[in-house]
Amino acid sequence: MPTFLHAADLHIDSPLRGLESRFEGAQSAAFADLVRQATRRALTRLVDLAIERQVAFVVLAGDVVDGDATLHTALFLSQQFSRLRDAGIPVFAVLGNHDCAGLMPAHLAPMDGVHVFARDRAETLDCRGVALHGRSYPVWDLREDIAANYPQAVRGRLNVGVLHTALTGADEHDSYAPTTPQVLAAKGYGYWALGHIHKRADTLVVDGSRIVFPGNLQGRSIRETGPKGCVLVHYEGAAVTSVEFVPCDVVRWHLVEVDAAPTAEQTQALMAQQVLGDTAPDRQAGRACAVRVRVTGTHPDAAAWRGARGEWRENLAFRLHDSPDLVIEKLDLAVQDAQAADTAQLQGARALLQQAVAELALQPEELQTLFEPLQRQLKACGPGEAEWRRQFGDVVPLRGQPVDAPALLQRGLDAISARMGA
Ligand SMILES: [Mn+2]
């Protein structure tokens, strides 16, 4: 069964944000080098994969390079694309907002075996019986729906649309070349190879069209945690049969949340233990990990802990020194002073109760669902469950019991007001 490879948002030679500046002093030089090379190594893995799986062609849906390409970047890309060319695998790319100026400086000769789609119109190309439709960005801040002007599907073939788009919009991504799944599906293509949104989305199937964001190839900051890579698209005749995600990242980002333990020493031990545990599968698979540690919960010494953040960082680095494939991007001591947390929790609980009072037309079962978050908030605050039961046990109804809602709510408000006053 033939296969093609779809990737997007490679951002070759873009730095991994929050890491490069952290390699002074004790951090390993090998890790620093890996971080600097991460986007390149991820592309090398992609090319390895394409050759190993003997794909028919490679589709790149925009933002291959991070900005105006330098000779340095162009040389690397050219080396990798030459490997594909030598294996008989052509590359088809659209230019997106980051690389709208081109994959390489304009005064260099074009790369062999790489086709960049036209900027002025949607272009249709044939590759081994597959009809590929694509258009590059003519300007970086493209706000029009260019997909609307892509041609209708060529009958009797697999049709692949290549497009750099925000689709209907996503947090943290500018709304370039906006369009809708319905506009895409109306073209009658079997597959839409999209790029721009860095978070991999589940395959959307609309009227038989598969619409896929593979996510970016290598996470570049703590906002891009988890596996990153490309997809292999298996097809038969005019139809896609399956889509397979394959990770290509060489540094993987993790957010590790740790609950404050009774003592600083215990909390620090827990931090190291959780970091090692959470990253173990990735590290065993040969991947380096960049970790942000966030300590949450409440502790009477929270302010002192935050004041000693430098020492906490050193303590953690020392505990992890046997794992050169790990780096702590940031230690976020978000642990709260018990008193402050208590007040915030109680204010939240109070707001929920007031909402309930205002909505007394609700059925008891609906009130129950309102009480669940309240119950959690009350439990999360202050002096432990026994004390919570003593103070608030009558406020929160137990599931299945009849609820005298107005009386219950009033008692809840009174109890919380009294506690906040105290
Ligand atoms: Mn983009």
Boltz pocket constraint, residues with backbone or C-beta under 6 A from the ligand:
constraints:
  - pocket:
      binder: B
      contacts: [[A, 62], [A, 63], [A, 96], [A, 97], [A, 98], [A, 164], [A, 195], [A, 196], [A, 197]]
      max_distance: 6.0
